[in-house]
Amino acid sequence: MIFSIFAHQIYQDMAVTRLKRKDRRNHAVANNKVNAIKILKQRPIIKLVDVEQIKASFAK
């Protein structure tokens, strides 16, 4: 068997292409999760607001 050194680990030559593709897919999944969390953090928190109570506080 022919071996090559890739990223300080030894892989068989036949498997390098598949590992690179898997690595890209793993990075894409992680990036999608990070972006989803960032989008969720940007949304304002919706709280139940009593409009009548706010109006009454201005009337005082």
C-alpha positions in Angstrom: 0.0 0.0 0.0 1.1 3.5 -0.7 0.8 6.0 2.2 0.9 9.7 2.2 1.2 12.2 5.1 -1.7 14.6 5.2 -2.3 17.0 8.2 0.2 15.1 10.4 -1.7 11.9 10.1 -1.2 8.9 7.8 -4.0 8.1 5.4 -4.2 5.8 2.5 -4.0 7.5 -0.8 -7.4 6.2 -1.9 -9.1 7.7 1.1 -7.7 11.2 1.0 -10.3 12.5 -1.5 -13.1 11.2 0.6 -11.6 12.6 3.8 -11.2 16.0 2.2 -14.9 16.0 1.1 -16.0 14.9 4.6 -13.9 17.6 6.1 -15.5 20.2 4.0 -19.0 18.9 4.8 -18.2 18.9 8.5 -17.0 22.5 8.3 -20.1 23.5 6.4 -22.4 21.9 9.0 -20.6 23.7 11.8 -20.7 27.0 10.0 -24.4 26.6 9.3 -25.0 26.0 13.0 -23.0 29.0 14.0 -24.8 31.2 11.5 -28.2 30.0 12.7 -27.3 30.8 16.3 -26.1 34.3 15.2 -29.4 34.9 13.4 -31.4 33.8 16.4 -29.4 36.1 18.7 -30.2 39.1 16.5 -33.9 38.8 16.9 -35.4 40.9 19.7 -36.9 39.0 22.6 -40.7 39.2 22.5 -42.2 39.9 25.9 -45.8 40.1 26.9 -46.5 43.9 27.2 -49.5 45.3 28.9 -50.2 48.4 26.9 -52.9 49.7 29.3 -50.4 49.6 32.2 -47.9 51.6 30.3 -50.5 54.2 29.4 -51.5 54.4 33.1 -47.9 55.0 34.1 -47.7 58.1 31.8 -51.0 59.5 33.2 -49.5 59.7 36.8 
